[in-house]
């Protein structure tokens, strides 16, 4: 099975590249595609899959929520998939089959990074691992201004200045992340969806 993952930003690709080998094993394969102008180019990119054998590929679309309404954003992505002529787990074909799932990083990628302070501490040792038990970070999807919060922690530890090295942080921390222990609920929903796609060549609801 080939898993194609469509993302908005290079930082998400940088995060997923070390994480996916911990989840997807041969003979299954994967590739990540960064779409600039994500929402305007997504439908066209999806149409490119319609001529392929649906039994040999699956697609995951990952978008940041970016403080938008979760249901509205999910509906927006699902509508794009429908217009492209493909089916999702939420809106399958008449026989229950689908080839696409849509997932949201709530609020953004840094919520997934903040979901594993063990991994953060492994790279940036002056950031206390125990912060993961603090009330502010126990539910990372609810942390407001997530990239700003992570930047502040790294800046306080002396690891960066006023510029937040988004891609570098994502890649380095992801190398230490244990996917199954991540405290971000939206990451666990992504993981659950990915495992569903991998579990069967003809997934159904």
Secondary structure as UniProt FT lines:
FT   STRAND          2..7
FT   HELIX           10..20
FT   TURN            21..23
FT   TURN            26..27
FT   STRAND          29..34
FT   TURN            36..37
FT   HELIX           38..47
FT   TURN            48..51
FT   TURN            54..55
FT   STRAND          57..64
FT   TURN            66..67
FT   HELIX           70..83
FT   TURN            84..85
FT   TURN            90..91
FT   TURN            94..95
FT   STRAND          100..105
FT   HELIX           109..114
FT   HELIX           117..123
FT   TURN            125..126
FT   HELIX           129..133
FT   TURN            135..139
FT   HELIX           140..142
FT   HELIX           146..156
FT   TURN            157..158
FT   HELIX           166..174
FT   TURN            175..176
FT   HELIX           179..181
FT   HELIX           185..199
FT   TURN            201..202
//
